[in-house]
Amino acid sequence: VYPDQAETLLWGTLVDTWNSPAFVLPRDGKYVLLHGKPRQVGATAYKGTDAFSGYAPDSPCITYMCDNSTGQLYKMPLITKVLMLAVNKFASMDPLGMGVEMEGGKPGWLDALNGLPAMFGSGMPETYELLRTLYFLHGTVKMHSWNVVEVPNELRDFIQALTNLVDQYNAGTIDNFQYWDQTSAAKEKYRQSIFVAFSGGRTYLECGGLTSQLSLFIAKVEGGIQRALTMFGGASLGSSASAMEQGAMTPTYFSWEMTKYEHTGSKDGTGRPFLKAQAFEPTVLPLYLEGPVRRMKVLSDIHTKKALYTEVRNGPLYDSELSMYKISESLESQSPATGRVKSFSPGWLENESIWLHMSYKFYLELARAGLFEEFWTEAKTGLVPFMDPAVYGRSPLEASSFIASSAMPDESSHGQGFVSRLSGSTAEFLSMWNLLMAGARPFSPSWEGGVTLTLSPALPDWLFPEDSSDSKVSFTFLGSTIVTYHNAERKNTWDPTLTTEKVVVTMNDGSSVEIGGATIPSATAEKIRNLEAASIDVYLSS
């Protein structure tokens, strides 16, 4: 809605950084021998009051990070905060650079895998989100090449240390494990340097140089994804296209066995010896829908996205009886050690059910990919408003936490929704609704200043009434303006032969403006964005 204000948001918005009372322990404080097996146990601890002994009890520096040189809250531009988060996650890749480690003791979105962090678990979903963030940062700083990014000196040193390690890795002077070990050490050093506060020193990184460093990080993450797709996914080594360019199924989660280690000589509070890792071997878990959903976000080519969709549709995540998508394939082979996910019957909760929050994310990515035929085919069976209430077991106006899949032993429950909720899937549904009704980016910056507005609906022909001389669909835009699409020919609105003949904008004061074509110029678009328009009528024809 406000693409013209991106620079102001990222560089002009100063934000605080929360001073967490807890912290992630270094490896030598959480890698232990438990019942004869190496495990990651007690990954976090509390800093304790002694860490803040230099501050008054009511000091804001106990809640937020401060500048040690001034004693004032440390504020940074939003672009710096995003960079800080990305760099920390980049330094948290597993020993083969595939998934992001569950180093904090939590598994990520799928919290029922609560045993996986102890098994040195890592996940591809976070890797894809990291890559997405790096793409965003790279594109943003490249677009603002004349600008600088202000960072704490500690973050500057951390970024440089990681850059040096990537250079060494690319030169072949360190291998995968050495890179992981030294990267983890650099991260632990960085965390210790800002344990309570920033020193106060600041550096201004030129966007040109930062762009080059981000390019290195992106290539390293993409290399790890390539490895995961070829070792554990469906990518073909014999293909002319790289694994990143193939619409292959992606693995989702890994557990890691510490195959070689040495004792550090120290023990934890319960007498368990601490370990220093010297080698790891990965084991891939069954497929989870979260993997392809997250991967879809970083694919740029629509043909690759369609190929990935086809892989998912034809694979074990698809419930052919219900024509819906399960949260996972069969978990029968998995150890109970992976978490409470194994305590549920197949088809129930996080074990092979239709988890609406994730299946809705999948449908949303189909729409974002421009796969509208595929989206609307899936919508007829996968979106609650189109379900049979007699089977669903509740109002089609009410979302559920999950739907019992055909993997459920009790056949009478197949397709029935359980645990009503208005979070998760509801947010995804609203995102779908916005995209399908108005388009992904209705407002665009204008070269003349301000913004233009182009409404690009993706509605199927069957949503337009058949028994009407003026077949139309209406919705409320920006919570205020009634938009009506007039589609007398009843075509899919994404049909390339269908174009916008004209747009009529009626203002709150009763005046109107008629525009030929689809794009509403800046003067009128600004008024619409300021909620000064009562209605917009869009006339489609071929």
C-alpha positions in Angstrom: 0.0 0.0 0.0 2.9 2.4 0.7 5.8 1.2 -1.6 6.9 4.8 -1.9 7.8 5.0 1.8 10.1 1.9 1.9 13.3 3.9 2.3 11.7 6.0 5.1 10.5 2.8 6.9 13.9 1.0 6.7 16.3 3.9 7.2 14.2 6.5 9.0 12.5 4.2 11.6 14.6 3.8 14.8 13.9 0.7 16.9 15.0 -0.7 20.2 16.5 -4.1 20.8 15.0 -6.3 23.5 17.5 -7.3 26.2 16.4 -10.9 26.7 16.8 -12.2 30.3 17.7 -15.6 28.7 20.5 -16.4 26.4 21.6 -19.4 24.2 24.4 -21.2 25.7 27.6 -21.9 23.7 28.2 -25.4 22.5 30.5 -26.3 25.4 27.6 -25.6 27.8 24.9 -27.7 26.1 26.5 -30.6 24.2 26.5 -33.5 26.7 26.6 -37.2 26.9 23.1 -38.4 27.9 22.4 -42.1 28.5 25.5 -42.9 26.4 24.5 -40.6 23.5 25.6 -37.1 22.6 22.7 -34.7 22.9 22.0 -31.0 23.1 20.4 -30.4 26.5 19.5 -27.3 28.3 20.2 -25.0 25.4 19.3 -21.8 27.2 19.9 -20.2 30.6 19.0 -17.0 32.4 21.5 -14.2 32.7 20.8 -13.6 36.4 20.6 -10.4 38.3 24.4 -10.1 38.6 24.7 -9.4 34.9 22.8 -6.2 35.4 24.4 -5.2 38.7 25.7 -2.0 37.1 22.1 -0.7 36.5 19.4 0.6 38.8 16.5 -1.8 39.4 14.2 0.3 37.3 16.7 1.0 34.5 15.3 0.5 31.0 18.7 -1.1 30.2 17.5 -4.2 31.9 14.6 -4.5 29.4 16.3 -3.1 26.3 19.8 -3.1 25.0 21.7 0.1 25.9 24.7 2.0 24.7 27.4 1.4 27.3 29.2 4.6 26.5 26.2 6.8 27.2 23.9 4.6 29.3 21.1 5.4 26.9 18.9 3.0 25.0 20.6 1.8 21.8 18.4 2.6 18.8 19.1 1.4 15.3 17.4 1.8 11.9 15.0 -1.0 11.0 17.3 -2.0 8.1 20.0 -2.7 10.7 17.7 -4.9 12.8 16.8 -7.0 9.8 20.4 -7.3 8.8 21.3 -8.4 12.4 18.6 -11.1 12.4 19.7 -12.4 9.0 23.4 -12.5 10.0 22.7 -14.4 13.2 20.6 -16.9 11.3 23.2 -17.2 8.6 25.8 -18.2 11.3 23.4 -20.9 12.6 23.5 -23.3 9.6 24.0 -27.0 10.3 27.4 -28.8 9.6 26.5 -29.3 5.9 25.0 -25.8 5.5 21.6 -27.2 4.7 19.2 -26.5 7.5 19.2 -23.9 10.3 20.1 -25.4 13.6 17.6 -25.7 16.4 20.3 -24.4 18.7 17.9 -22.6 21.1 16.1 -25.8 22.1 13.0 -25.1 20.0 12.1 -26.8 16.7 10.4 -23.8 14.9 6.9 -23.6 13.5 6.2 -27.3 14.1 6.5 -27.3 17.8 5.3 -30.9 18.2 8.9 -31.9 17.1 10.0 -30.8 20.5 12.5 -33.7 20.8 14.4 -32.8 17.7 16.5 -30.0 19.1 18.1 -32.5 21.5 19.1 -34.5 18.5 21.0 -31.5 17.1 18.1 -31.0 14.7 18.0 -28.5 11.8 15.4 -27.5 9.4 15.1 -26.4 5.8 12.1 -24.1 6.3 14.2 -21.7 8.3 16.9 -21.9 5.5 14.4 -20.8 2.9 13.2 -18.0 5.1 16.8 -16.9 5.7 17.4 -16.9 1.9 14.2 -14.9 1.4 15.5 -12.3 3.9 18.9 -12.2 2.3 17.3 -11.6 -1.1 15.3 -8.8 0.4 18.3 -7.2 2.0 20.5 -7.6 -1.1 17.9 -6.0 -3.4 17.2 -3.2 -0.9 20.8 -2.1 -0.3 21.6 -2.5 -4.0 18.7 -0.2 -4.9 20.0 2.3 -2.4 23.7 2.0 -3.4 24.4 5.7 -2.4 23.3 5.0 1.1 25.0 3.6 4.2 23.8 1.1 6.9 24.6 2.1 10.5 25.6 -1.0 12.6 27.1 -1.6 16.0 30.8 -2.3 15.9 30.2 -5.7 17.3 27.9 -6.5 14.3 30.5 -5.1 11.9 33.2 -7.4 13.3 30.8 -10.4 13.2 29.9 -9.7 9.5 33.6 -9.4 8.6 34.4 -12.6 10.4 31.7 -14.5 8.5 32.8 -13.0 5.2 36.4 -14.2 5.8 35.2 -17.7 6.6 33.0 -17.8 3.5 36.1 -16.7 1.5 38.2 -19.5 3.0 35.4 -22.0 2.4 35.2 -21.0 -1.3 39.0 -21.2 -1.6 38.9 -24.7 -0.3 41.1 -24.0 2.7 38.5 -25.2 5.2 35.9 -27.9 4.8 32.2 -28.1 5.8 32.8 -29.1 9.4 35.6 -26.6 9.9 33.4 -23.8 8.4 30.6 -24.8 10.8 32.9 -25.0 13.8 34.5 -21.6 13.2 31.3 -19.9 12.2 29.7 -21.1 15.4 32.7 -19.8 17.4 32.4 -16.4 15.7 28.7 -16.3 16.7 29.4 -17.3 20.3 32.1 -14.5 20.4 29.6 -12.0 19.0 26.9 -13.0 21.6 29.4 -12.7 24.4 30.4 -9.2 23.3 26.8 -7.9 23.5 25.8 -10.1 26.5 24.3 -7.1 28.4 24.8 -4.0 26.2 26.4 -2.7 23.1 29.8 -0.9 23.5 28.4 2.2 21.8 30.8 2.2 18.8 29.1 2.5 15.5 30.2 1.9 11.9 28.6 3.1 8.7 28.7 0.3 6.1 28.6 1.5 2.5 25.8 -0.3 0.6 28.1 -1.2 -2.3 30.4 -3.2 0.0 27.5 -4.7 1.9 25.9 -5.8 -1.4 29.0 -7.9 -2.2 29.0 -9.5 1.3 25.3 -10.4 1.0 26.0 -11.9 -2.4 28.6 -14.2 -0.8 26.1 -15.2 2.0 23.4 -15.8 -0.6 25.6 -18.1 -2.7 26.6 -20.0 0.4 23.0 -20.6 1.5 22.0 -21.6 -2.1 24.9 -24.1 -2.1 23.5 -25.7 1.1 20.1 -25.9 -0.5 21.6 -27.5 -3.6 23.2 -30.1 -1.3 20.0 -30.9 0.5 18.0 -31.2 -2.7 20.5 -33.6 -4.3 21.3 -35.6 -1.2 17.9 -35.9 0.3 15.4 -34.4 -2.1 14.2 -35.2 -5.6 16.8 -33.1 -7.6 18.6 -34.9 -10.4 22.4 -34.5 -10.7 22.1 -35.4 -14.4 19.8 -32.5 -15.2 21.0 -29.5 -17.2 19.2 -27.3 -14.6 20.8 -26.8 -11.1 19.0 -28.2 -8.1 17.8 -24.7 -7.3 16.2 -24.5 -10.7 14.4 -27.8 -10.5 10.9 -28.2 -9.0 12.1 -31.1 -6.9 10.6 -32.1 -3.6 12.6 -30.7 -0.7 13.5 -32.4 2.6 12.2 -30.6 5.6 14.0 -31.6 8.9 17.2 -33.4 9.8 18.5 -35.0 13.0 22.2 -35.2 13.4 24.4 -37.9 15.1 27.6 -36.7 16.6 29.8 -39.5 15.3 33.1 -38.2 16.7 33.7 -36.2 19.8 36.0 -35.6 22.8 35.2 -34.8 26.4 36.0 -31.2 27.5 36.8 -32.3 31.0 33.8 -30.4 32.5 30.3 -31.6 33.6 26.9 -30.0 33.9 25.0 -29.7 37.2 23.7 -33.2 37.0 27.1 -34.8 36.3 26.7 -35.2 32.5 30.1 -34.7 30.7 30.3 -31.8 28.2 31.4 -32.7 24.7 33.3 -31.1 21.9 31.9 -32.2 18.5 34.4 -33.4 15.9 32.0 -34.9 13.3 28.3 -35.2 12.5 26.2 -37.3 10.2 22.6 -36.3 9.2 19.4 -38.3 9.0 16.5 -36.9 7.1 13.0 -37.0 8.6 9.8 -37.8 6.6 8.4 -35.2 4.3 6.5 -32.3 5.8 4.3 -29.8 3.9 6.2 -26.9 5.5 9.3 -27.8 3.3 7.8 -27.1 -0.1 5.7 -24.2 1.2 8.8 -22.4 2.3 10.7 -23.3 -0.8 8.0 -21.9 -3.0 8.7 -18.5 -1.5 12.3 -18.3 -2.9 11.6 -19.7 -6.4 11.3 -17.0 -9.1 10.4 -19.0 -12.1 6.7 -19.9 -12.5 7.5 -23.2 -14.3 9.7 -24.3 -11.4 6.9 -23.4 -9.0 4.4 -25.4 -11.1 6.8 -28.4 -11.2 7.1 -28.3 -7.4 3.4 -28.1 -7.0 3.0 -31.1 -9.2 5.6 -33.0 -7.1 3.6 -32.3 -4.0 0.2 -33.1 -5.6 1.5 -36.5 -6.9 3.4 -37.3 -3.6 2.6 -38.7 -0.2 1.5 -35.4 1.3 -1.6 -35.4 -0.9 -4.7 -37.0 0.6 -6.5 -38.3 -2.5 -9.6 -39.2 -0.5 -10.2 -35.7 0.7 -8.3 -33.8 -2.1 -6.4 -31.9 0.6 -2.8 -31.7 1.8 -1.5 -33.4 5.0 1.0 -31.8 7.3 3.3 -34.8 6.9 3.6 -38.1 5.3 3.5 -41.2 7.5 5.6 -40.9 10.6 5.4 -44.7 11.4 9.2 -45.1 11.0 10.1 -42.3 13.4 11.4 -42.6 16.9 9.4 -41.2 19.8 12.5 -39.2 20.6 11.6 -36.7 17.9 8.8 -35.3 20.1 5.1 -35.5 21.0 4.3 -35.7 17.3 4.7 -39.4 17.7 2.1 -39.6 20.5 -0.8 -38.8 18.1 -2.7 -41.3 16.0 -2.1 -41.0 12.3 -4.4 -38.4 10.8 -4.7 -36.5 14.1 -3.1 -33.3 15.2 0.5 -32.9 13.9 0.7 -36.5 12.7 -0.6 -36.6 9.1 -3.7 -34.5 9.7 -4.9 -31.7 7.4 -3.3 -28.8 9.4 -5.2 -25.8 8.0 -2.6 -23.3 8.9 0.0 -25.0 6.7 -2.3 -26.2 3.9 -3.6 -22.6 3.6 0.0 -21.5 3.4 0.4 -23.9 0.5 -2.6 -22.5 -1.3 -1.4 -18.9 -0.6 1.9 -19.7 -2.3 0.1 -21.1 -5.3 -1.7 -17.8 -5.7 1.5 -15.8 -5.1 3.1 -17.9 -7.8 0.5 -16.9 -10.3 -0.8 -20.6 -10.5 -4.4 -19.4 -10.5 -5.9 -22.4 -12.3 -4.2 -24.7 -9.8 -5.2 -22.5 -6.9 -8.9 -22.5 -7.7 -8.9 -26.2 -8.4 -7.5 -26.8 -4.9 -9.8 -24.2 -3.3 -12.9 -26.1 -4.2 -11.9 -28.9 -1.8 -9.3 -27.4 0.5 -10.8 -24.0 1.6 -13.4 -24.3 4.4 -16.0 -22.1 2.7 -16.3 -24.6 -0.1 -16.5 -27.7 2.2 -19.7 -29.7 2.9 -20.8 -28.8 6.4 -22.2 -32.3 6.9 -18.7 -33.7 6.5 -16.7 -30.8 8.0 -18.9 -30.9 11.1 -19.2 -27.2 11.7 -20.1 -24.0 10.0 -18.1 -23.2 6.8 -17.6 -19.7 8.3 -15.5 -21.2 11.1 -11.9 -22.4 10.6 -10.4 -25.4 12.5 -7.0 -26.2 13.9 -6.9 -29.4 11.9 -9.1 -31.8 9.8 -8.8 -35.5 10.4 -7.2 -37.0 7.3 -7.9 -40.3 5.6 -4.9 -41.7 7.6 -7.1 -41.6 10.7 -8.1 -45.2 11.7 -11.6 -44.0 12.5 -13.1 -43.5 9.0 -16.2 -41.7 10.3 -13.9 -38.8 11.3 -12.4 -38.3 7.9 -12.8 -34.7 6.7 -14.1 -33.5 10.1 -12.7 -30.3 11.6 -11.4 -30.2 15.2 -10.6 -27.4 17.6 -12.1 -24.2 16.2 -9.8 -21.3 16.0 -9.5 -17.8 14.4 -5.7 -17.6 14.2 -3.2 -19.0 11.7 -5.4 -20.1 8.8 -7.5 -17.0 9.1 -4.5 -14.8 8.6 -3.5 -16.9 5.5 -7.1 -16.7 4.2 -7.1 -12.9 4.5 -3.8 -12.8 2.6 -5.3 -14.9 -0.2 -8.4 -12.7 -0.3 -6.4 -9.5 -0.6 -4.2 -11.0 -3.4 -7.0 -12.5 -5.4 -9.3 -9.5 -5.1 -6.8 -6.7 -5.7 -3.5 -8.2 -6.8 -0.2 -8.7 -5.1 1.0 -5.0 -5.4 -1.9 -2.8 -6.3 0.1 0.4 -5.6 3.3 1.1 -7.4 5.7 4.1 -7.1 5.3 6.6 -9.9 8.2 8.1 -11.7 6.4 11.4 -11.4 6.2 11.0 -7.6 3.5 9.4 -5.5 1.9 6.1 -6.6 -0.3 4.7 -9.3 -3.0 2.0 -8.7 -3.6 -1.0 -10.8 -6.2 -3.6 -9.6 -5.3 -7.1 -10.9 -7.9 -9.6 -9.6 -7.5 -13.4 -10.0 -11.1 -14.6 -9.9 -12.5 -17.6 -11.8 -15.4 -17.3 -14.2 -17.7 -19.3 -12.0 -17.6 -16.6 -9.3 -19.4 -14.2 -11.6 -23.2 -14.7 -11.7 -24.4 -16.4 -14.8 -28.0 -15.1 -14.8 -27.1 -11.4 -15.0 -26.8 -9.0 -17.8 -24.0 -7.3 -15.9 -22.0 -10.2 -14.3 -20.1 -8.6 -11.4 -18.2 -9.2 -8.2 -17.7 -6.6 -5.5 -15.4 -6.3 -2.4 -14.3 -3.6 0.0 -10.8 -2.2 -0.7 -8.7 -0.7 2.1 -11.7 -1.2 4.5 -13.5 1.7 2.9 -13.9 1.7 -0.9 -16.3 -0.6 -2.7 -14.7 -2.1 -5.8 -16.8 -3.8 -8.4 -15.5 -5.9 -11.3 -17.8 -5.9 -14.3 -17.1 -9.1 -16.3 -19.9 -9.4 -18.8 -18.1 -12.2 -20.8 -17.6 -14.2 -17.6 -14.0 -15.1 -18.2 -11.3 -15.9 -15.7 -9.9 -12.5 -14.9 -6.3 -13.7 -15.4 -7.2 -14.7 -19.0 -4.6 -12.9 -21.1 -7.3 -11.9 -23.6 -9.2 -10.1 -20.9 -8.1 -6.5 -20.3 -9.4 -3.5 -18.4 -11.4 -1.3 -20.7 -12.0 1.5 -18.2 -12.1 2.4 -14.5 -14.6 4.7 -13.0 -13.7 6.2 -9.6 -16.5 7.9 -7.6 -15.3 10.1 -4.7 -17.0 10.6 -1.4 -18.2 14.0 -2.5 -20.1 12.4 -5.5 -17.7 13.5 -8.2 -16.3 10.9 -10.5 -13.2 10.3 -12.7 -13.1 7.9 -15.7 -9.8 6.4 -16.7 -9.1 4.5 -19.9 -7.1 1.3 -19.3 -6.1 -0.4 -16.0 -3.7 2.0 -14.3 -5.2 4.8 -12.2 -2.8 7.8 -12.3 -1.1 9.3 -9.2 -3.5 12.2 -8.5 -6.5 9.8 -8.2 -4.6 6.9 -6.7 -3.4 9.1 -3.8 -7.0 10.1 -3.1 -8.0 6.4 -3.1 -5.2 5.6 -0.7 -6.3 8.4 1.5 -9.8 6.8 1.6 -11.4 9.6 -0.3 -13.1 7.3 -2.9 -16.5 5.8 -2.2 -16.4 3.3 -5.1 -14.3 2.0 -8.0 -15.9 0.3 -11.0 -13.6 -1.8 -13.2 -14.9 -2.8 -16.6 -13.3 -5.9 -18.1 -13.5 -7.0 -21.8 -11.6 -8.8 -24.5 
